[in-house]
Amino acid sequence: MGSRDLRQRIDRVREFNRMYTRIVGALDEGLLDSPYSLTEARVLFELAQRDSVDVAELRRTLDLDGGYLSRLLARFDADGLVHRGKSTSDGRRQVVRLTPAGWRAFRKLDKASAAEVAELLSTVDDDGQRRLIEAMDVITARLGGRETPRTVVLRPLRAGDLGWVVQRHGELYAHEYGLDRGYEALIARIVSDYVDGHDADRESAWIAELDGEPAGSIFCVRKDDTTAKLRLLLVEPSVRGHGVGSRLVEQCLAFARDSGYTAIELWTIDVLAAARRIYERAGFTMVDEQPEKLFGTKVVGQTWRLDL
């Protein structure tokens, strides 16, 4: 390749960089009309992915100068957004986690970011969106030093999905938590009720799909005129830890808000710790819990609620 060709390619990359940073507002003083810079928003995002993070690991993940990160976390601490403490496994190391105020700040940023991307995608038709995502995957694979990421998409229900939802709930919860066939029967009744009394304007369901195969589910159904119910959240083990559950929950909440509900509730059992963390991050609070004998074992039933 000649020097002229290389110069042209460099110019094209720089032109793309300028265009994209302008679109996403990366050079604005406050990202997404927030008081946080792009770097501060990245730190909040990384902290939201885990319950607590080793500060040294956070510095490596974000490739930040140690002194700069320390000053940034000190500001977050002073603003009540994070809590810093010693690691329980190594007292010489420091860990940091988001406080409730930090979670609220993250959720506000995350919601604004999702809305901005949705608006951006709305200018492109469905085929164009698929091509755009594929191009992003290629860039990530070539410059990110890793294999092309597997893209998870959320889609509405189609033929065969309801049977899959019942089957996978029965199989997974029997294998992972020892729940008996009573649990699978409950799922079947919920699915049957959804079909029999379906209100297309105020109820919906989604399947998370990976490489063309179902990988998760969630349903939003009507409890009464003002309250929706989140039901049947499931994430396949192969995609756990990649934000699929949070995406499903956010999709459900967005639909509930758009449908005019002012609150949303869900019922779960205490052994489903991973799901509970997703609900907490989304802003749900537990309003009731009762010990019960269900599904062949002793559980604590919990009701969670979120004002929309």
NUDRENTOR-577391 format. One record per atom (N, C-alpha, C): residue in one letter; x, y, z. Coordinates in steps of 0.1 Angstrom, whole numbers, plus 5000, padded with zeros to 4 digits. Example, Ala and Ser with C-alpha at 12.3 -4.5 7.8 and 13.67 -1.06 7.14 Angstrom:
<recs>
A513249435078 A512349555078 A513249675078 S512849785071 S513749895071 S512950005079 
</recs>
This chain:
<recs>
M500949885000 M500050005000 M500950125000 G500650224991 G501450344990 G501050445000 S501950545002 S501750645012 S500450725009 R500050744996 R498850814993 R497650744998 D497650604996 D496550525000 D496350535015 L497550525022 L497550525037 L497050655042 R497450765035 R496950895039 R495450915038 Q494950855027 Q493450865025 Q492750785035 R493250665039 R492550585049 R492650655063 I493750715066 I493850785078 I492850905079 D492650975068 D491751085067 D490251035069 R489950915063 R488650855064 R488350825078 V489350765085 V489150725099 V488950845108 R489750945106 R489551065114 R488251135111 E487751135098 E486451195095 E485351115102 F485450985103 F484450905110 F484450935125 N485650955131 N485850985145 N485151115148 R485351215140 R484751345142 R483251345141 M482751275131 M481351255129 M480751185141 Y481351075146 Y480651005156 Y480751075170 T481851135173 T481951215185 T480951325186 R480651385174 R479651495173 R478251435175 I477951325170 I476651265171 I476351225185 V477251165192 V477051115206 V477351225216 G477851335212 G478051445221 G479251425231 A480251345226 A481351305235 A482251425239 L482151535231 L482951655234 L482251755241 D480951735244 D480151835252 D480651835266 E480451955272 E480951975286 E480251875295 G478951855293 G478151755301 G477551655292 L477851525294 L477351425285 L475851405287 L475051405276 L473651385277 L472951485286 D473451605285 D472851715294 D472951685309 S473951615313 S474151575327 S475351655332 P475551645345 P476751715351 P478051635349 Y477951525342 Y479151435342 Y479751435328 S481151425328 S481851415316 S481751275310 L482251255298 L482251115292 L482951015301 T484151055306 T484950965315 T484150935328 E483551035334 E482851015346 E481650915344 A480950935332 A479850845329 A480350705327 R481550685321 R482150555319 R482350485332 V482850565342 V483150505355 V481850465361 L480750545361 L479450505366 L478950385360 F479150375347 F478650255339 F479350125344 E480650135345 E481450015350 E481049975364 L480850075373 L480450045386 L479049975387 A478250015377 A476849955377 A476849815372 Q477949765367 Q477949625362 Q478149525372 R478649565384 R478949475395 R478649535408 D478449445418 D478049495432 D479149585437 S480449545435 S481549625440 S482749595431 V483649685429 V484749675420 V486049715427 D487149635424 D488449665429 D488949785421 V489449885428 V489850015422 V490949985411 A491849905415 A492949875405 A492449805393 E491449715394 E490749655383 E490049755374 L489349855381 L488649955374 L489550045366 R490750075372 R491650155364 R492150085352 R492449955353 R492849875341 R491749865331 T490549835335 T489449825326 T489249945317 L489350065324 L489050195317 L490350255312 D491450195315 D492750255310 D492950395314 L492750425327 L492850555333 L494050575341 D494550695342 D495650725351 D495250705365 G496050645374 G495650615387 G495350735395 G496150835394 G495850965402 G494551025397 Y494351025384 Y493051095379 Y491851015384 L491950875384 L490750795388 L490550825403 S491650825411 S491550855425 S490850985428 R491151085421 R490551215423 R489051215419 L488751145408 L487451135403 L486551055414 L487050945419 L486350875429 L486150955442 A487151035445 A487051115457 A485851215455 R485751275443 R484651365441 R483251295441 F483251175436 F482051095436 F481651065451 D482651025459 D482450995473 D481951125480 A482451235478 A482051365484 A480551395480 D480251355468 D478851385463 D477851275467 G478351175474 G477451065479 G477150965469 L477850955458 L477550865447 L478150725449 V479350715456 V480050595458 V480450575472 H480650445476 H481250415489 H482550345486 R483650385493 R484950325492 R485250255505 G485850145503 G486350065515 G487449965512 K487949905522 K488949805520 K488349675515 S489149605507 S488749465502 S488749375514 T487749285514 T487649185525 T488649075523 S489149055511 S490148955508 S491649005509 D491749135508 D493149195508 D493049335513 G493349365526 G493149495532 G494049605526 R494949565517 R495749665511 R495049725498 R494049655494 R493349695482 R492049765485 Q491649855477 Q490349935479 Q489349895469 V488049875474 V486949845465 V485949965466 V485149975455 V484250085454 V482950035449 R481850085454 R480450045449 R479550175449 L478550165441 L477550275440 L476650275452 T476350395457 T475350415467 T473950425460 P472850425468 P471550445461 P471550575453 A472150675457 A472250805449 A473050775436 G474150695437 G474850665426 G474050585416 W473250485421 W472450405412 W471450505405 R470850595412 R469950685406 R470550765395 A471750815397 A472550895387 A472850805375 F473250675377 F473450585366 F472250565358 R471050535365 R469850505358 R469450625349 K469550745354 K469250865347 K470050875334 L471350855336 L472250855324 L471950745314 D471750625320 D471450505311 D470250525303 K469150575310 K467950605303 K468050705292 A468850815295 A469050925285 A469850865273 S470850785276 S471650725265 S470850635256 A470050545262 A469150455255 A468250535246 A467650645251 A466750725243 A467450795232 E468650835234 E469450905223 E469750805212 V470150685216 V470450585206 V469150545198 A468050525206 A466750495199 A466350595189 E466550725192 E466250835183 E467150825171 L468450795173 L469450785162 L469050675153 L468650555159 L468250445150 L466950465143 S466150545149 S464750575142 S464950635129 T466050695126 T466250755113 T466750655102 V466850535106 V467350425097 V466350315097 D466050255085 D465050155084 D465650025090 D464749915091 D465149795098 D466449735092 D466449725078 D467549665072 D468849745074 G468649875074 G469849965076 G470349955090 Q469449935100 Q469849905114 Q470749785115 R470249675109 R470949545109 R472349565103 R472449635092 R473749655085 R474649745094 L474049845101 L474849925110 L475449845121 I474649765127 I475149685138 I476249585134 E476049525122 E477049435117 E478349515114 A478249635109 A479449715107 A480149745121 M479349775131 M479949805144 M480649675150 D480049555147 D480649435151 D481949415145 V482049445132 V483349435125 V484449525131 I484049655134 I484949745140 I485449695153 T484449645161 T484849595174 T485849475173 A485549385164 A486349275162 A487749305157 R487849405148 R489149435142 R490049525151 L489449615158 L490149715166 L490149675181 G489149595185 G489049565199 G489849445203 G490449375194 G491349255197 G490549135202 R489249125198 R488549005202 R487648965191 E487048845193 E486148785183 E484948875181 T484248865170 T483048945167 T482048905178 P481449015185 P480548985196 P479248925191 R478648835199 R477348775196 R476248875200 T475448915190 T474449015193 T473148955198 V472749005209 V471448965214 V470349075210 V469249025204 V468149115200 V466949075208 L466049175210 L464749155217 L463749165206 R462749075206 R461749065196 R460449025202 P459249055196 P457949015201 P457848865200 L456748815206 L456448665205 L456148625191 R456448505188 R456048435175 R455648295178 A455148225168 A454748085170 A455847995177 G455447925187 G456347835194 G457047895206 D456948025208 D457648085219 D457048055232 L455648045233 L454948025245 L455347885251 G455447785243 G455847655247 G457247655252 W458147735245 W459547735250 W459647805263 V458847915266 V458847975279 V458547885290 V457447805288 V457047705298 V458147605300 Q458647545290 Q459647445290 Q460847485297 R461447605293 R462747645299 R462547685313 H461447755317 H461247785331 H461247655339 G460547555334 G460447425342 G461747355343 E462547355332 E463847285332 E464847355340 L464947485338 L466047565345 L465847575360 Y464547595364 Y464347615379 Y464347485386 A464047375379 A464147245385 A465647205387 H466447235377 H467847205377 H468647295387 E468347425387 E469147515394 E468647535409 Y467347525411 Y466847545425 Y466047435430 G465847325423 G465147205428 G463647225429 L463047315422 L461647335422 L460947225415 D459747185420 D459147065414 D458247115403 R457447015398 R456547045386 R455447145389 G455247175402 G454247275405 G454647415399 Y455947435399 Y456447565394 Y456147565378 E456447465371 E456247455357 E454747475354 A453847415363 A452447425361 A451947575363 L452647645373 L452247785375 L452647865362 I453747835356 I454247915344 I453247885333 A452747755332 A451847725321 A450547805323 R450047815336 R448847895338 R448948035335 I450148095339 I450448235336 I450348265321 V451048175313 V451048185299 V449648165293 S448848075298 S447548055293 S446648175296 D446748225308 D445948345311 D446348465302 Y447648475299 Y448148585290 Y447448575277 V447348455271 V446748435258 V445248455259 D444548395269 D443148405270 D442548545272 G443248625280 G442748755283 G443648865278 H444348845267 H445348935262 H444749075258 D445249175263 D444949315259 D446149375251 A445949375238 A447049415229 A447549555231 D446649645237 D447149775239 D447949795251 R447749705261 R448349735274 R449149605279 E449349505271 E450149395275 E450949345263 S452149305267 S453049255256 S454149165262 A454949095254 A455949005258 A457049005248 W458248975252 W459448975244 W460348855246 I460948815236 I461948705236 I463348775233 A464348745241 A465748775238 A466248665230 E466848705218 E467348605209 E468748615206 L469548505206 L470948505203 L471248415192 D471848465181 D472148385169 D470848305165 G469748375165 G468548315160 G467848215170 E468348195182 E467748105191 E467248185204 P466148145210 P465648205222 P466648205233 A466848315240 A467848315251 A467248385264 G466048425263 G465448495275 G464048535272 S463248575283 S461948615281 S461448715291 I460448785289 I459748875299 I458348905293 F457448925303 F456048965299 F455649085308 C454949175302 C454249285309 C452749265307 V452049245319 V450649225319 V449949325328 R448649335326 R447849425333 R447449365347 K447649445358 K447049405371 K445749485373 D445749615371 D444549695371 D444849815362 D443949915362 D444050025353 D445350105354 T445950105366 T447150195369 T448350115371 T448249985373 T449449895377 T449649785368 A450849775363 A451249665354 A451949555363 K452149435357 K452949335364 K454049285355 L455249275360 L456349215353 L456349065356 R456348985346 R456248835348 R457248765338 L457548645343 L458248545335 L459648595329 L460348665338 L461748705334 L462648575334 L463248545324 L464148435323 L465348465314 V466548425319 V467748445311 V468548315310 E468848265298 E469548145297 E470948155303 P471448045309 P472748055316 P473848095306 S473748065293 S474848095284 S475048245281 V474048325285 V474148475282 V474048555295 R474048485306 R474048565319 R475348645321 G475148755327 G476348845330 G476648935319 H475848935308 H476049025297 H474949135295 G474149155306 G473149255306 G471849225299 V471649095296 V470349055289 V469149075298 G469349035311 G468149055320 G467849195322 S468849285323 S468549425324 S467849485312 R468249445300 R467649485288 R466149445287 L465949325291 L464549275291 L463649355301 V464249385313 V463449465323 V463249605318 E464249665312 E464049805307 E463049805296 Q463049705287 Q462049695277 Q460649695283 C460449615293 C459149595300 C458749725306 L459649795313 L459349925320 L458950035310 A459750035298 A459450135288 A458050115283 F457649985280 F456349955275 F455249995285 A455449965298 A454549995308 A454250145309 R455350225309 R455250375309 R454450425297 D454750375285 D454150415273 D452650375273 S452350275280 S450950225280 S450050295291 G450650385298 G449850465307 G449850415322 Y450550315325 Y450650265339 Y451450365347 T451050375360 T451850455369 T452650385379 A452550245378 A453350165387 A453450025381 I454449945385 I454549815381 I455049725393 E454449605394 E454849515404 E455349385399 L455949305407 L456349165404 L456349085416 W456248955414 W456348855426 W457448765422 T458348735432 T459448645430 T459748565443 I460748485443 I461048415455 I462548445458 D462848435471 D464148485476 D465348415470 V465248295465 V466448225460 V466948275447 L466048355440 L466448405427 L467248535429 A468448515434 A469348635438 A469748725426 A470048655415 A470548735403 A469348825398 A468148765397 A467048845393 A466748955402 R466948935415 R466649035425 R467649155423 R468849125420 R469849235417 R469449315405 I468849255395 I468449325383 I467249415387 Y466349365395 Y465149445399 Y465649565408 E466549545416 E467049655425 E467749765416 R468549725406 R469249815398 R468249895390 A467049835386 A466049905379 A465250005387 G465449995400 G464750085409 G463550025417 F463349895416 F462249835423 F462649825438 T461649835447 T461849815461 T460849705466 M461349625475 M460449515481 M459449575490 V458149535488 V457149595497 V456449485506 D456849365503 D456249255512 D457049125509 E457149045520 E457648915519 E457048825529 Q456748695524 Q456148605533 Q456748465531 P457148395542 P457648255540 P456448165536 E456748075527 E455747985521 E456347845518 K455447755517 K455947615512 K455347605498 L456247615488 L455847615474 L456747535466 F456247475456 F457147405446 F458047305452 G457547235463 G458247125469 G459347175478 T459347305482 T460447345491 T459947465499 K460747505509 K460347635516 K461047745510 V460247855507 V460747975500 V460148095507 V460748205504 V460148335509 V459648405496 G458348425496 G457748495484 G457948645487 Q458248715476 Q458548865477 Q457748935467 T457149055471 T456549145461 T457349265460 W457649305448 W458449425445 W457649525437 R457949655439 R457149755432 R458049875428 L457649935417 L458350055412 L457250155407 D457350275411 D456550385406 D457150435393 L456350435383 L456850475369 L456750625367 
</recs>
